[in-house]
Amino acid sequence: MKLNQNHFFPKDGIAGLKENFWNDLLSGFMVALLALPLSLGIAQASDFPNPFYGILTAIIGGMLLSFFTGSALTVKGPAAGLIVIMAGSITEFGGGVVGWRFTLGAIIVAGLLQIIFGVFKLGKLVNFFPLSVVHGMLAAIGLIILSKQLHVVIGVNPLGENGKPLINPFELFKTLPDSFYSVGQRLHVVITGLSCLALVFLLPLLPQRMAKKIPVPLVVLLVSIPLGSILGLNQIQGGLIHFKTSFLDIIGIPVDFGGWRYAFIFLKYVLLIALIGSLESLLIVKAVDLLDPYQRKSDSNKELRALGGGNMVSGLMGGLPIIAEMARSAANVNYGAKTRWANFFHGVFLLIFMLLLMPFIEKIPNAALAALLIGVGYNLAHPRHFIEMYHSGKAKLIVFIITIFFTLINDLLTGIFSGLLADILIRLYQKKTVRSDI
């Protein structure tokens, strides 16, 4: 009998929990170890007022969405791909707690929009979205992450002439030499950051069997926490991750839906969160379906409805947008997960970590989180993506470059629409050329 016949699939629901308990429990634990530092780093890089909100988002993505998701093996939580949108939203809404509360309102409305996408069965539209635009969008996000975190990993918060933190990626890359010239003033942070960076890039070079079994974020934590303690990072402002309140005190934050003065900005970020979050999630779901040893096919519309509901809950509780995340989902498959319960257990273990291991978590150096995010950014903007686009033809390369360029000089929405417009114009030109040759 063929592998894809129903009785070969792992069971779902309570029967699946009983049948695959130990596989899913172990995988959930290992994925939680990966998710802990990444979720904290993503919340911090997104300019949320407390890194706790990254963990809260992952807990909701695991413990709640597991029961409603349309995919068996994807892991839900905050993702680096939305850092740029979150940080941009908070800045444009005025920054600080005010900007964050307006952003929460945008997340909630975006979640409602995603539910509508799922109800009207728009999940399959992702198949018609040009991959050159998608790759361009992800590469641009990677470059933006790198532009900021390369400063943070050596303990610098780059400031412009007006004394405000720089956010333009071109300016951030331009000022990198200045940050490196002054490393002598922050030698303790630099040693920690560069040591973690070396681990992020060297551990994956180990033989494939060994590399798959070593959770890089966990190794980074195990090295950086004692190293930071030895170097006295707790005595340096911004040396260690900083929690402004306890985990249980952050839940249930007042949300602001923008008002008329922010109407255009509010609409822009609702669309960005809904469209980018949905697109990235559905592409990842398709990729994880290919990794699934049972070759199960996910329900893209059910996935959208689950993500939408999760985002509404997350926004109401102060969290980030939830999407299916590629690195954690791939690790979930590699660690032997069989069902959606692995995602649930990942959320449970994160909740346990936050309630019981706070003294340990508060010793994580910020430079270590920055190093992990640099690894994520580098993978998104990896040179191989540029080479693949180059070999895929001039038309796709042009769309890819245009998407990146306009994202970097303005924002993601401009970059995506510029890439789509370029793709349409090129296709029209190619049809016209073909007809004129006939």
C-alpha positions as CSV (number, residue, x, y, z in Angstrom):
1,M,0.0,0.0,0.0
2,K,1.1,3.6,-0.7
3,L,2.5,5.8,2.0
4,N,0.0,8.5,1.5
5,Q,-3.1,6.4,2.3
6,N,-4.9,7.5,5.4
7,H,-4.2,4.7,7.8
8,F,-0.4,5.3,7.3
9,F,-0.8,8.9,8.6
10,P,-0.2,9.6,12.3
11,K,-3.6,10.0,14.0
12,D,-4.9,13.4,14.9
13,G,-6.5,14.7,18.1
14,I,-6.4,12.8,21.4
15,A,-5.6,9.6,19.5
16,G,-2.6,11.2,18.0
17,L,-1.5,12.5,21.4
18,K,-1.5,9.0,22.8
19,E,0.1,7.4,19.7
20,N,3.0,9.9,19.3
21,F,3.3,11.4,22.8
22,W,7.1,11.0,23.3
23,N,8.0,11.9,19.7
24,D,6.0,15.1,19.9
25,L,7.0,15.9,23.5
26,L,10.8,15.6,22.7
27,S,10.5,17.7,19.5
28,G,8.4,20.3,21.3
29,F,11.1,20.6,24.0
30,M,13.9,21.0,21.4
31,V,12.0,23.5,19.4
32,A,11.2,25.5,22.5
33,L,15.0,25.8,23.2
34,L,15.4,27.3,19.7
35,A,12.3,29.5,20.1
36,L,13.3,31.0,23.4
37,P,16.2,33.2,22.4
38,L,14.9,33.9,18.9
39,S,11.5,35.1,20.2
40,L,13.2,37.4,22.8
41,G,15.5,38.8,20.1
42,I,12.6,39.3,17.6
43,A,10.5,41.2,20.1
44,Q,13.5,43.4,21.1
45,A,14.5,44.1,17.5
46,S,10.8,44.9,16.7
47,D,11.0,47.7,19.4
48,F,8.3,46.1,21.6
49,P,8.6,47.6,25.1
50,N,9.4,44.2,26.7
51,P,11.2,41.1,25.2
52,F,8.6,39.0,27.1
53,Y,6.1,39.7,24.3
54,G,8.1,37.6,21.9
55,I,7.7,34.6,24.2
56,L,4.0,35.4,24.8
57,T,3.5,35.3,21.1
58,A,5.2,32.0,20.7
59,I,3.1,30.5,23.6
60,I,-0.1,31.6,21.9
61,G,1.1,30.3,18.6
62,G,1.9,26.9,20.2
63,M,-0.8,26.3,22.9
64,L,-3.7,28.0,21.1
65,L,-3.2,27.7,17.3
66,S,-2.2,24.0,17.5
67,F,-5.9,23.1,17.8
68,F,-7.0,25.2,14.7
69,T,-4.1,25.2,12.3
70,G,-4.4,23.7,8.8
71,S,-0.9,22.1,8.9
72,A,0.4,19.3,11.0
73,L,4.1,20.2,11.5
74,T,4.6,23.9,11.3
75,V,5.6,25.8,14.4
76,K,3.8,29.1,15.0
77,G,5.2,32.2,16.7
78,P,6.9,35.6,16.0
79,A,9.2,35.7,13.0
80,A,12.2,37.8,11.9
81,G,10.4,38.5,8.6
82,L,8.0,40.9,10.3
83,I,10.6,42.7,12.4
84,V,10.9,45.5,9.8
85,I,7.1,45.9,9.7
86,M,6.7,46.0,13.5
87,A,9.6,48.4,14.1
88,G,8.4,50.7,11.3
89,S,4.9,50.7,12.6
90,I,5.9,51.6,16.1
91,T,8.1,54.4,14.8
92,E,5.5,55.8,12.4
93,F,2.8,55.8,15.2
94,G,5.0,58.0,17.4
95,G,7.3,55.5,19.0
96,G,7.4,54.1,22.5
97,V,4.4,52.7,24.3
98,V,2.0,54.9,22.3
99,G,3.3,53.6,19.0
100,W,3.2,50.0,20.3
101,R,-0.5,50.3,21.3
102,F,-1.5,51.6,17.9
103,T,0.5,48.7,16.4
104,L,-1.4,46.2,18.5
105,G,-4.6,47.6,17.0
106,A,-3.2,47.1,13.5
107,I,-2.3,43.5,14.4
108,I,-5.9,42.8,15.6
109,V,-7.5,44.2,12.5
110,A,-5.0,42.4,10.3
111,G,-6.0,39.2,12.1
112,L,-9.6,39.8,11.2
113,L,-8.6,40.4,7.6
114,Q,-6.8,37.1,7.6
115,I,-9.9,35.3,8.8
116,I,-11.8,36.9,6.0
117,F,-9.1,35.7,3.5
118,G,-9.6,32.1,4.9
119,V,-13.4,32.3,4.8
120,F,-13.4,33.4,1.1
121,K,-10.8,30.7,0.4
122,L,-8.1,33.0,-0.9
123,G,-5.3,30.7,0.3
124,K,-4.5,29.3,-3.1
125,L,-3.8,32.8,-4.5
126,V,-0.3,32.5,-3.0
127,N,0.4,30.2,-6.0
128,F,0.0,33.1,-8.4
129,F,2.4,35.4,-6.5
130,P,5.7,35.9,-8.4
131,L,8.5,34.1,-6.5
132,S,10.9,36.7,-7.7
133,V,9.0,39.3,-5.7
134,V,8.8,36.9,-2.6
135,H,12.5,36.3,-2.8
136,G,13.2,40.0,-3.2
137,M,11.0,40.8,-0.2
138,L,12.8,38.3,2.0
139,A,16.2,39.3,0.9
140,A,15.4,43.0,1.6
141,I,14.1,42.0,5.1
142,G,17.4,40.2,5.7
143,L,19.5,43.2,4.6
144,I,17.4,45.5,6.9
145,I,17.9,43.1,9.9
146,L,21.7,42.9,9.2
147,S,21.9,46.7,8.9
148,K,20.8,47.2,12.5
149,Q,22.0,44.1,14.3
150,L,25.6,44.4,13.0
151,H,25.7,47.5,15.2
152,V,23.9,45.9,18.1
153,V,26.2,42.9,18.2
154,I,29.1,45.1,19.2
155,G,27.0,47.2,21.6
156,V,26.2,50.2,19.5
157,N,22.8,52.0,19.1
158,P,23.6,54.1,16.0
159,L,22.3,57.7,16.2
160,G,21.8,60.2,13.4
161,E,22.7,63.9,13.5
162,N,19.4,64.7,15.4
163,G,20.3,62.2,18.1
164,K,17.6,59.8,17.2
165,P,18.3,56.1,16.4
166,L,19.0,55.5,12.7
167,I,16.4,53.3,10.9
168,N,17.3,53.7,7.2
169,P,19.3,50.6,6.1
170,F,21.6,52.6,3.8
171,E,22.5,55.0,6.6
172,L,23.0,52.1,9.0
173,F,25.4,50.3,6.6
174,K,27.2,53.6,5.9
175,T,27.9,54.2,9.7
176,L,29.1,50.6,10.3
177,P,32.8,51.7,10.1
178,D,32.2,54.3,12.8
179,S,30.8,51.7,15.1
180,F,33.8,49.4,14.6
181,Y,36.3,52.2,15.1
182,S,35.1,52.6,18.7
183,V,35.0,48.9,19.7
184,G,37.8,49.5,22.3
185,Q,35.2,51.3,24.5
186,R,33.0,48.2,24.6
187,L,35.5,45.4,24.4
188,H,33.5,43.1,26.8
189,V,30.4,43.4,24.6
190,V,32.4,42.9,21.4
191,I,34.1,39.8,22.7
192,T,30.7,38.3,23.6
193,G,29.0,39.3,20.4
194,L,31.8,38.1,18.0
195,S,32.1,34.8,19.9
196,C,28.4,34.2,19.5
197,L,28.6,35.3,15.9
198,A,31.4,32.7,15.3
199,L,29.2,30.0,16.8
200,V,26.2,31.0,14.6
201,F,28.2,30.7,11.4
202,L,30.7,27.9,12.3
203,L,28.3,25.3,13.9
204,P,26.3,24.8,10.7
205,L,29.6,23.9,8.9
206,L,29.9,20.7,11.0
207,P,29.0,17.4,9.3
208,Q,25.3,17.4,8.4
209,R,24.3,14.6,10.8
210,M,25.9,16.5,13.7
211,A,24.8,19.9,12.7
212,K,21.1,18.8,12.5
213,K,21.3,17.6,16.1
214,I,22.9,20.7,17.6
215,P,20.5,23.6,18.3
216,V,22.6,26.6,17.5
217,P,20.6,29.0,19.7
218,L,21.0,26.8,22.7
219,V,24.7,26.5,22.2
220,V,24.9,30.3,21.9
221,L,23.1,30.7,25.2
222,L,25.2,28.1,27.0
223,V,28.4,29.9,25.9
224,S,27.2,33.6,26.1
225,I,25.6,33.5,29.6
226,P,28.8,32.3,31.5
227,L,31.0,34.5,29.2
228,G,28.8,37.5,29.9
229,S,29.0,36.8,33.6
230,I,32.8,36.5,33.5
231,L,33.2,39.7,31.5
232,G,30.8,41.6,33.8
233,L,28.1,42.5,31.2
234,N,25.6,42.9,34.0
235,Q,27.5,46.1,35.0
236,I,27.2,47.6,31.5
237,Q,24.0,49.4,30.5
238,G,22.3,47.4,27.8
239,G,24.7,44.5,28.3
240,L,22.1,42.0,29.3
241,I,18.5,41.5,28.2
242,H,16.2,43.7,30.4
243,F,12.7,42.8,31.6
244,K,10.7,45.8,32.8
245,T,8.2,43.7,34.7
246,S,7.3,40.1,35.4
247,F,5.9,37.8,32.7
248,L,2.4,37.5,34.3
249,D,2.1,41.3,34.6
250,I,2.4,42.0,30.8
251,I,-0.8,40.3,29.7
252,G,-3.8,42.4,28.7
253,I,-2.5,45.7,27.5
254,P,-4.9,48.6,26.3
255,V,-5.0,48.7,22.5
256,D,-5.4,51.8,20.4
257,F,-7.0,51.6,16.9
258,G,-5.3,54.7,15.5
259,G,-7.9,57.4,15.2
260,W,-8.3,59.6,12.1
261,R,-4.9,61.3,12.4
262,Y,-3.2,57.9,11.7
263,A,-5.8,56.5,9.3
264,F,-3.5,56.0,6.3
265,I,-0.6,54.7,8.4
266,F,-3.0,52.4,10.2
267,L,-4.4,51.0,7.0
268,K,-0.9,50.6,5.5
269,Y,0.3,48.4,8.4
270,V,-2.9,46.4,8.6
271,L,-2.4,45.5,4.9
272,L,1.3,44.8,5.5
273,I,0.8,42.5,8.5
274,A,-2.1,40.7,6.8
275,L,-0.5,40.3,3.4
276,I,3.1,39.6,4.3
277,G,2.2,37.4,7.3
278,S,-0.2,35.4,5.2
279,L,2.1,35.1,2.2
280,E,5.1,34.1,4.2
281,S,3.2,31.6,6.3
282,L,1.6,29.9,3.3
283,L,4.9,29.6,1.5
284,I,6.4,28.1,4.6
285,V,3.5,25.7,5.0
286,K,4.1,24.5,1.4
287,A,7.8,24.0,2.1
288,V,7.1,22.1,5.3
289,D,4.6,19.8,3.5
290,L,7.5,18.8,1.2
291,L,9.6,18.0,4.3
292,D,6.9,16.0,5.9
293,P,7.8,12.3,5.7
294,Y,4.1,11.4,5.4
295,Q,3.6,14.0,2.6
296,R,0.4,15.4,4.2
297,K,-1.2,18.3,2.4
298,S,-2.1,21.3,4.5
299,D,-5.4,23.2,4.3
300,S,-4.2,26.8,3.4
301,N,-7.6,28.4,4.1
302,K,-7.9,26.8,7.5
303,E,-4.3,28.0,8.1
304,L,-5.3,31.6,7.3
305,R,-8.3,31.4,9.7
306,A,-6.1,30.1,12.5
307,L,-3.4,32.7,12.0
308,G,-6.1,35.4,11.9
309,G,-7.6,34.3,15.2
310,G,-4.2,33.9,16.7
311,N,-3.2,37.4,15.7
312,M,-6.4,38.9,17.2
313,V,-5.6,37.1,20.5
314,S,-1.9,38.1,20.4
315,G,-2.7,41.7,19.7
316,L,-5.2,41.9,22.5
317,M,-2.6,40.5,24.9
318,G,0.2,42.8,23.7
319,G,2.0,40.3,21.4
320,L,3.5,40.3,18.0
321,P,2.0,38.9,14.8
322,I,2.0,35.1,14.5
323,I,3.2,33.3,11.4
324,A,4.4,29.8,10.5
325,E,8.2,30.0,11.0
326,M,10.6,28.1,8.7
327,A,13.6,27.4,10.9
328,R,11.6,26.1,13.8
329,S,9.3,24.1,11.6
330,A,12.2,22.5,9.8
331,A,13.8,21.7,13.2
332,N,10.4,20.2,14.3
333,V,10.5,17.8,11.4
334,N,14.1,16.9,12.0
335,Y,13.5,16.2,15.6
336,G,10.9,13.6,14.7
337,A,7.6,15.4,15.3
338,K,4.6,13.5,14.1
339,T,1.5,15.7,14.7
340,R,0.4,19.2,15.7
341,W,1.0,18.3,19.4
342,A,4.7,19.1,18.9
343,N,3.8,22.7,18.3
344,F,1.5,22.6,21.4
345,F,4.3,21.2,23.6
346,H,6.7,23.9,22.3
347,G,4.3,26.5,23.6
348,V,3.9,24.6,27.0
349,F,7.7,24.4,27.5
350,L,8.1,28.1,26.7
351,L,5.5,28.9,29.4
352,I,7.3,26.8,31.9
353,F,10.6,28.4,31.0
354,M,9.2,31.9,31.5
355,L,7.6,31.0,34.9
356,L,10.5,29.0,36.3
357,L,13.8,30.0,34.7
358,M,13.7,33.8,34.9
359,P,17.0,34.2,36.7
360,F,18.7,32.2,33.9
361,I,16.9,34.1,31.1
362,E,17.8,37.5,32.6
363,K,21.5,36.7,32.1
364,I,21.3,36.5,28.3
365,P,23.5,39.1,26.7
366,N,21.9,41.4,24.1
367,A,24.9,40.8,21.9
368,A,24.0,37.0,21.8
369,L,20.4,37.8,20.6
370,A,21.9,40.1,18.0
371,A,24.2,37.4,16.8
372,L,21.3,35.0,16.3
373,L,19.4,37.6,14.4
374,I,22.4,38.3,12.2
375,G,22.3,34.6,11.3
376,V,18.6,34.8,10.4
377,G,19.2,38.0,8.3
378,Y,22.1,36.5,6.5
379,N,20.1,33.4,5.6
380,L,17.3,35.6,4.3
381,A,19.7,37.6,2.2
382,H,22.2,34.8,1.4
383,P,24.3,35.4,-1.7
384,R,23.0,32.1,-3.1
385,H,19.6,33.8,-3.5
386,F,21.1,36.5,-5.7
387,I,23.0,33.8,-7.7
388,E,19.9,31.7,-8.2
389,M,18.0,34.8,-9.4
390,Y,20.8,35.6,-11.8
391,H,20.7,32.1,-13.3
392,S,16.9,32.1,-13.5
393,G,16.9,34.8,-16.2
394,K,17.1,38.6,-16.6
395,A,13.4,39.2,-16.1
396,K,13.2,37.5,-12.7
397,L,16.5,39.2,-11.7
398,I,15.2,42.6,-12.5
399,V,12.0,42.1,-10.5
400,F,14.1,40.7,-7.6
401,I,16.4,43.7,-7.6
402,I,13.6,46.3,-8.0
403,T,11.7,44.7,-5.0
404,I,14.8,44.9,-2.8
405,F,15.7,48.5,-3.9
406,F,12.3,50.0,-3.3
407,T,11.9,48.2,0.0
408,L,15.3,49.5,1.2
409,I,14.7,53.1,0.1
410,N,11.1,53.3,1.3
411,D,9.2,50.4,2.9
412,L,8.0,46.8,2.3
413,L,4.6,47.8,0.8
414,T,6.4,50.1,-1.8
415,G,8.9,47.3,-2.6
416,I,6.2,44.7,-3.1
417,F,4.0,46.8,-5.3
418,S,7.1,48.0,-7.3
419,G,8.1,44.4,-7.8
420,L,4.6,43.3,-8.9
421,L,4.3,46.2,-11.3
422,A,7.7,45.4,-12.8
423,D,6.7,41.8,-13.2
424,I,3.5,42.8,-15.0
425,L,5.2,45.2,-17.3
426,I,7.9,42.7,-18.2
427,R,5.3,40.0,-19.0
428,L,3.4,42.5,-21.2
429,Y,6.6,43.4,-23.0
430,Q,7.6,39.8,-23.5
431,K,4.1,39.0,-25.0
432,K,4.3,42.0,-27.3
433,T,7.8,41.0,-28.4
434,V,6.7,37.4,-29.1
435,R,3.7,38.6,-31.2
436,S,5.9,41.0,-33.2
437,D,8.2,38.2,-34.1
438,I,5.4,36.0,-35.4
